[in-house]
Amino acid sequence: MPLSIAIAHNVSMRPFLLLAARDHDEVADDEYRAFCTYSGLAPEELYRVRAEAGPLPGIRLEDYSGVILGGSPYTASDPAEHKSETQVRVEAEIGALLERIVEADFPFFGACYGVGMLGMRMGAVVDRHFGEAVGPVKVRLSAVGLHDPLCAGLDPSFHAFVGHKEAVRRLPPDAALLAGSDTCPVQMFRFRRNLYATQFHPELDLSGLERRIDAYRHSGYFPPHEAEVVKERARGTRVSEPQKILANFVQRYAR
């Protein structure tokens, strides 16, 4: 039974909240579709707020089962003078919400951009040392990750789609490393019991990746003229395991 159908029987379930920070409508809508599809949530079970579109509304954590922070073309670790007014506002507002989430150890999942936002909030070293080119990478679960509930059912090593300029170079000592790769040592981590982030995109499938390649071909992730080469490289790799993490997150925290 699809997870969304199973959850629908619990009419009192609180929805999940997706915070998005993308100013490209097609990519933002596809990201929302992917999070719904692979988490097993119906659209009415995943409420989306596009942070870049305007000030965040008042958010009461008690109204939600959990919070998801999607990816973004923003780079959290860049100096403030290199950021637009919109990015500065978005990061201040999401940062204030993250303070409440961390204090309450409220269920949180950050994908890619969430690594920088959550990591920096908790004192990690986040910089451009371990950026990765757009495409698939081989991710390996750590000994801790093999037993973490969000990694239940995953192969010990699997391919995932990445494409990022910043990454966590050093985690705080109280963080649990759940997965890494040869090119980026921190691919997934957990703070406390309920705060998670992945450097890779667990929501991303091939069609979504190709859409983002088109949308961000002039954003510095790869030379624009190599867009088709980047797509072709991705087409040669099967990526199906990471999406299980989203379903596990929802199954664990739906209430």
Contacts in CASP RR format, 6 or more apart in sequence:
PFRMAT RR
TARGET T0000
AUTHOR 0000-0000-0000
METHOD contacts of the structure
MODEL  1
MPLSIAIAHNVSMRPFLLLAARDHDEVADDEYRAFCTYSGLAPEELYRVR
AEAGPLPGIRLEDYSGVILGGSPYTASDPAEHKSETQVRVEAEIGALLER
IVEADFPFFGACYGVGMLGMRMGAVVDRHFGEAVGPVKVRLSAVGLHDPL
CAGLDPSFHAFVGHKEAVRRLPPDAALLAGSDTCPVQMFRFRRNLYATQF
HPELDLSGLERRIDAYRHSGYFPPHEAEVVKERARGTRVSEPQKILANFV
QRYAR
2 40 0 8 1.000
3 39 0 8 1.000
3 40 0 8 1.000
3 41 0 8 1.000
3 247 0 8 1.000
3 250 0 8 1.000
3 251 0 8 1.000
4 36 0 8 1.000
4 40 0 8 1.000
4 41 0 8 1.000
4 42 0 8 1.000
4 45 0 8 1.000
7 13 0 8 1.000
7 40 0 8 1.000
7 41 0 8 1.000
7 42 0 8 1.000
7 45 0 8 1.000
7 250 0 8 1.000
7 254 0 8 1.000
8 42 0 8 1.000
8 45 0 8 1.000
10 254 0 8 1.000
13 45 0 8 1.000
13 65 0 8 1.000
13 254 0 8 1.000
13 255 0 8 1.000
14 63 0 8 1.000
14 64 0 8 1.000
14 65 0 8 1.000
14 66 0 8 1.000
14 254 0 8 1.000
14 255 0 8 1.000
15 41 0 8 1.000
15 44 0 8 1.000
15 45 0 8 1.000
15 46 0 8 1.000
15 47 0 8 1.000
15 63 0 8 1.000
15 64 0 8 1.000
15 65 0 8 1.000
16 39 0 8 1.000
16 41 0 8 1.000
16 45 0 8 1.000
16 46 0 8 1.000
16 47 0 8 1.000
16 64 0 8 1.000
16 65 0 8 1.000
16 66 0 8 1.000
16 67 0 8 1.000
16 68 0 8 1.000
16 250 0 8 1.000
16 253 0 8 1.000
16 254 0 8 1.000
17 46 0 8 1.000
17 47 0 8 1.000
17 48 0 8 1.000
17 49 0 8 1.000
17 59 0 8 1.000
17 64 0 8 1.000
17 66 0 8 1.000
17 67 0 8 1.000
17 68 0 8 1.000
18 32 0 8 1.000
18 35 0 8 1.000
18 46 0 8 1.000
18 47 0 8 1.000
18 48 0 8 1.000
18 49 0 8 1.000
18 68 0 8 1.000
18 69 0 8 1.000
18 70 0 8 1.000
19 49 0 8 1.000
19 51 0 8 1.000
19 56 0 8 1.000
19 67 0 8 1.000
19 68 0 8 1.000
19 69 0 8 1.000
19 70 0 8 1.000
19 94 0 8 1.000
19 97 0 8 1.000
20 28 0 8 1.000
20 31 0 8 1.000
20 32 0 8 1.000
20 48 0 8 1.000
20 49 0 8 1.000
20 50 0 8 1.000
20 51 0 8 1.000
20 52 0 8 1.000
20 70 0 8 1.000
20 71 0 8 1.000
20 72 0 8 1.000
21 50 0 8 1.000
21 51 0 8 1.000
21 52 0 8 1.000
21 70 0 8 1.000
21 71 0 8 1.000
21 72 0 8 1.000
21 74 0 8 1.000
21 90 0 8 1.000
21 94 0 8 1.000
21 113 0 8 1.000
22 28 0 8 1.000
22 31 0 8 1.000
22 50 0 8 1.000
22 52 0 8 1.000
22 71 0 8 1.000
22 72 0 8 1.000
22 73 0 8 1.000
23 52 0 8 1.000
23 73 0 8 1.000
23 86 0 8 1.000
24 215 0 8 1.000
24 216 0 8 1.000
26 211 0 8 1.000
26 215 0 8 1.000
27 211 0 8 1.000
27 212 0 8 1.000
27 215 0 8 1.000
27 216 0 8 1.000
28 50 0 8 1.000
30 207 0 8 1.000
30 208 0 8 1.000
30 211 0 8 1.000
31 70 0 8 1.000
31 71 0 8 1.000
31 203 0 8 1.000
32 46 0 8 1.000
32 48 0 8 1.000
34 203 0 8 1.000
34 204 0 8 1.000
34 205 0 8 1.000
34 208 0 8 1.000
35 41 0 8 1.000
35 46 0 8 1.000
35 68 0 8 1.000
35 70 0 8 1.000
35 203 0 8 1.000
35 246 0 8 1.000
36 42 0 8 1.000
36 43 0 8 1.000
36 46 0 8 1.000
38 202 0 8 1.000
38 203 0 8 1.000
38 205 0 8 1.000
38 243 0 8 1.000
38 246 0 8 1.000
38 247 0 8 1.000
39 46 0 8 1.000
39 68 0 8 1.000
39 203 0 8 1.000
39 246 0 8 1.000
39 247 0 8 1.000
39 249 0 8 1.000
39 250 0 8 1.000
40 246 0 8 1.000
40 247 0 8 1.000
40 250 0 8 1.000
41 250 0 8 1.000
46 68 0 8 1.000
47 64 0 8 1.000
49 56 0 8 1.000
49 57 0 8 1.000
49 59 0 8 1.000
51 90 0 8 1.000
51 93 0 8 1.000
51 94 0 8 1.000
52 86 0 8 1.000
52 90 0 8 1.000
54 89 0 8 1.000
55 89 0 8 1.000
55 93 0 8 1.000
56 93 0 8 1.000
56 94 0 8 1.000
56 97 0 8 1.000
59 97 0 8 1.000
61 67 0 8 1.000
61 100 0 8 1.000
61 101 0 8 1.000
61 104 0 8 1.000
61 106 0 8 1.000
65 107 0 8 1.000
65 250 0 8 1.000
65 253 0 8 1.000
65 254 0 8 1.000
65 255 0 8 1.000
66 106 0 8 1.000
66 107 0 8 1.000
66 108 0 8 1.000
66 109 0 8 1.000
66 253 0 8 1.000
67 97 0 8 1.000
67 101 0 8 1.000
67 106 0 8 1.000
67 107 0 8 1.000
67 108 0 8 1.000
67 109 0 8 1.000
68 108 0 8 1.000
68 109 0 8 1.000
68 110 0 8 1.000
68 111 0 8 1.000
68 249 0 8 1.000
69 94 0 8 1.000
69 108 0 8 1.000
69 109 0 8 1.000
69 110 0 8 1.000
69 111 0 8 1.000
69 113 0 8 1.000
69 114 0 8 1.000
69 117 0 8 1.000
69 118 0 8 1.000
70 110 0 8 1.000
70 111 0 8 1.000
70 112 0 8 1.000
70 113 0 8 1.000
70 114 0 8 1.000
70 203 0 8 1.000
71 110 0 8 1.000
71 111 0 8 1.000
71 112 0 8 1.000
71 113 0 8 1.000
71 114 0 8 1.000
71 201 0 8 1.000
72 112 0 8 1.000
72 113 0 8 1.000
73 216 0 8 1.000
73 219 0 8 1.000
74 83 0 8 1.000
74 87 0 8 1.000
74 90 0 8 1.000
74 91 0 8 1.000
74 113 0 8 1.000
75 128 0 8 1.000
75 165 0 8 1.000
75 166 0 8 1.000
76 91 0 8 1.000
76 113 0 8 1.000
76 114 0 8 1.000
76 116 0 8 1.000
76 117 0 8 1.000
76 120 0 8 1.000
76 126 0 8 1.000
76 166 0 8 1.000
77 116 0 8 1.000
77 120 0 8 1.000
77 126 0 8 1.000
77 127 0 8 1.000
77 128 0 8 1.000
77 166 0 8 1.000
78 166 0 8 1.000
80 88 0 8 1.000
83 91 0 8 1.000
91 117 0 8 1.000
94 117 0 8 1.000
95 117 0 8 1.000
95 121 0 8 1.000
98 108 0 8 1.000
98 117 0 8 1.000
98 118 0 8 1.000
98 121 0 8 1.000
99 121 0 8 1.000
100 106 0 8 1.000
101 108 0 8 1.000
101 195 0 8 1.000
102 118 0 8 1.000
102 121 0 8 1.000
102 122 0 8 1.000
102 191 0 8 1.000
102 192 0 8 1.000
102 195 0 8 1.000
105 192 0 8 1.000
105 193 0 8 1.000
105 194 0 8 1.000
105 195 0 8 1.000
106 194 0 8 1.000
107 194 0 8 1.000
107 249 0 8 1.000
107 252 0 8 1.000
107 253 0 8 1.000
108 118 0 8 1.000
108 194 0 8 1.000
108 195 0 8 1.000
108 196 0 8 1.000
109 196 0 8 1.000
109 197 0 8 1.000
109 198 0 8 1.000
109 246 0 8 1.000
109 249 0 8 1.000
110 117 0 8 1.000
110 118 0 8 1.000
110 196 0 8 1.000
110 197 0 8 1.000
110 198 0 8 1.000
111 197 0 8 1.000
111 198 0 8 1.000
111 200 0 8 1.000
111 201 0 8 1.000
111 202 0 8 1.000
111 203 0 8 1.000
112 162 0 8 1.000
112 163 0 8 1.000
112 164 0 8 1.000
112 198 0 8 1.000
112 199 0 8 1.000
112 200 0 8 1.000
112 201 0 8 1.000
114 197 0 8 1.000
115 126 0 8 1.000
115 164 0 8 1.000
115 166 0 8 1.000
115 167 0 8 1.000
115 168 0 8 1.000
115 186 0 8 1.000
115 189 0 8 1.000
115 197 0 8 1.000
115 198 0 8 1.000
115 199 0 8 1.000
116 124 0 8 1.000
116 126 0 8 1.000
116 166 0 8 1.000
116 168 0 8 1.000
116 197 0 8 1.000
118 191 0 8 1.000
118 195 0 8 1.000
118 197 0 8 1.000
119 126 0 8 1.000
119 168 0 8 1.000
119 171 0 8 1.000
119 172 0 8 1.000
119 191 0 8 1.000
119 197 0 8 1.000
120 126 0 8 1.000
122 172 0 8 1.000
122 174 0 8 1.000
122 175 0 8 1.000
122 191 0 8 1.000
123 172 0 8 1.000
124 168 0 8 1.000
124 169 0 8 1.000
124 170 0 8 1.000
124 171 0 8 1.000
124 172 0 8 1.000
124 175 0 8 1.000
125 168 0 8 1.000
125 169 0 8 1.000
125 170 0 8 1.000
126 166 0 8 1.000
126 167 0 8 1.000
126 168 0 8 1.000
126 169 0 8 1.000
127 166 0 8 1.000
127 167 0 8 1.000
127 169 0 8 1.000
128 165 0 8 1.000
128 166 0 8 1.000
128 167 0 8 1.000
129 167 0 8 1.000
129 169 0 8 1.000
130 167 0 8 1.000
130 168 0 8 1.000
130 169 0 8 1.000
130 183 0 8 1.000
130 184 0 8 1.000
130 185 0 8 1.000
130 186 0 8 1.000
131 163 0 8 1.000
131 164 0 8 1.000
131 165 0 8 1.000
131 166 0 8 1.000
131 167 0 8 1.000
131 183 0 8 1.000
131 184 0 8 1.000
132 162 0 8 1.000
132 163 0 8 1.000
132 164 0 8 1.000
132 167 0 8 1.000
132 181 0 8 1.000
132 183 0 8 1.000
132 184 0 8 1.000
132 199 0 8 1.000
133 162 0 8 1.000
133 163 0 8 1.000
133 221 0 8 1.000
133 222 0 8 1.000
133 230 0 8 1.000
134 161 0 8 1.000
134 162 0 8 1.000
134 163 0 8 1.000
134 209 0 8 1.000
134 212 0 8 1.000
134 213 0 8 1.000
134 221 0 8 1.000
134 222 0 8 1.000
134 230 0 8 1.000
134 234 0 8 1.000
135 161 0 8 1.000
135 162 0 8 1.000
135 163 0 8 1.000
135 209 0 8 1.000
135 230 0 8 1.000
135 233 0 8 1.000
135 234 0 8 1.000
135 237 0 8 1.000
136 159 0 8 1.000
136 160 0 8 1.000
136 161 0 8 1.000
136 162 0 8 1.000
136 233 0 8 1.000
136 234 0 8 1.000
136 236 0 8 1.000
136 237 0 8 1.000
136 239 0 8 1.000
137 159 0 8 1.000
137 160 0 8 1.000
137 162 0 8 1.000
137 181 0 8 1.000
137 182 0 8 1.000
137 183 0 8 1.000
137 184 0 8 1.000
137 187 0 8 1.000
137 200 0 8 1.000
138 157 0 8 1.000
138 158 0 8 1.000
138 159 0 8 1.000
138 181 0 8 1.000
138 182 0 8 1.000
139 157 0 8 1.000
139 158 0 8 1.000
139 159 0 8 1.000
139 160 0 8 1.000
139 179 0 8 1.000
139 180 0 8 1.000
139 181 0 8 1.000
139 187 0 8 1.000
139 188 0 8 1.000
139 200 0 8 1.000
139 242 0 8 1.000
140 156 0 8 1.000
140 157 0 8 1.000
140 179 0 8 1.000
140 180 0 8 1.000
140 181 0 8 1.000
141 151 0 8 1.000
141 154 0 8 1.000
141 156 0 8 1.000
141 157 0 8 1.000
141 178 0 8 1.000
141 179 0 8 1.000
142 177 0 8 1.000
142 178 0 8 1.000
142 179 0 8 1.000
142 180 0 8 1.000
144 176 0 8 1.000
144 177 0 8 1.000
144 178 0 8 1.000
145 151 0 8 1.000
145 176 0 8 1.000
145 177 0 8 1.000
145 178 0 8 1.000
145 179 0 8 1.000
145 188 0 8 1.000
146 156 0 8 1.000
148 176 0 8 1.000
148 178 0 8 1.000
148 190 0 8 1.000
149 248 0 8 1.000
149 252 0 8 1.000
150 178 0 8 1.000
150 190 0 8 1.000
150 196 0 8 1.000
150 245 0 8 1.000
150 248 0 8 1.000
150 249 0 8 1.000
150 252 0 8 1.000
151 178 0 8 1.000
151 179 0 8 1.000
151 188 0 8 1.000
151 245 0 8 1.000
151 248 0 8 1.000
152 244 0 8 1.000
152 248 0 8 1.000
153 244 0 8 1.000
153 248 0 8 1.000
154 241 0 8 1.000
154 242 0 8 1.000
154 244 0 8 1.000
154 245 0 8 1.000
155 241 0 8 1.000
158 239 0 8 1.000
158 240 0 8 1.000
158 241 0 8 1.000
158 242 0 8 1.000
159 237 0 8 1.000
159 238 0 8 1.000
159 239 0 8 1.000
159 241 0 8 1.000
160 187 0 8 1.000
160 198 0 8 1.000
160 200 0 8 1.000
160 201 0 8 1.000
160 202 0 8 1.000
160 204 0 8 1.000
160 239 0 8 1.000
160 241 0 8 1.000
160 242 0 8 1.000
161 200 0 8 1.000
161 201 0 8 1.000
161 204 0 8 1.000
161 209 0 8 1.000
161 234 0 8 1.000
161 239 0 8 1.000
161 242 0 8 1.000
162 184 0 8 1.000
162 199 0 8 1.000
162 200 0 8 1.000
162 201 0 8 1.000
163 201 0 8 1.000
163 221 0 8 1.000
164 199 0 8 1.000
165 220 0 8 1.000
165 221 0 8 1.000
167 184 0 8 1.000
167 186 0 8 1.000
167 199 0 8 1.000
168 186 0 8 1.000
168 189 0 8 1.000
168 199 0 8 1.000
169 185 0 8 1.000
169 186 0 8 1.000
171 177 0 8 1.000
171 186 0 8 1.000
171 189 0 8 1.000
172 191 0 8 1.000
174 191 0 8 1.000
175 189 0 8 1.000
175 190 0 8 1.000
175 191 0 8 1.000
176 189 0 8 1.000
176 190 0 8 1.000
176 191 0 8 1.000
177 185 0 8 1.000
177 186 0 8 1.000
177 188 0 8 1.000
177 189 0 8 1.000
178 187 0 8 1.000
178 188 0 8 1.000
178 189 0 8 1.000
178 190 0 8 1.000
178 196 0 8 1.000
179 187 0 8 1.000
179 188 0 8 1.000
179 198 0 8 1.000
180 186 0 8 1.000
180 187 0 8 1.000
180 188 0 8 1.000
181 187 0 8 1.000
184 199 0 8 1.000
186 199 0 8 1.000
187 198 0 8 1.000
187 199 0 8 1.000
187 200 0 8 1.000
188 196 0 8 1.000
188 197 0 8 1.000
188 198 0 8 1.000
188 199 0 8 1.000
188 200 0 8 1.000
188 245 0 8 1.000
189 196 0 8 1.000
189 197 0 8 1.000
190 196 0 8 1.000
194 253 0 8 1.000
196 249 0 8 1.000
198 242 0 8 1.000
198 245 0 8 1.000
200 242 0 8 1.000
201 242 0 8 1.000
202 242 0 8 1.000
202 243 0 8 1.000
202 244 0 8 1.000
202 245 0 8 1.000
202 246 0 8 1.000
203 243 0 8 1.000
203 246 0 8 1.000
204 212 0 8 1.000
204 239 0 8 1.000
204 242 0 8 1.000
205 239 0 8 1.000
205 243 0 8 1.000
206 234 0 8 1.000
206 235 0 8 1.000
206 239 0 8 1.000
209 231 0 8 1.000
209 234 0 8 1.000
210 231 0 8 1.000
210 234 0 8 1.000
213 222 0 8 1.000
213 227 0 8 1.000
213 230 0 8 1.000
213 231 0 8 1.000
214 227 0 8 1.000
217 224 0 8 1.000
217 227 0 8 1.000
218 224 0 8 1.000
222 230 0 8 1.000
END
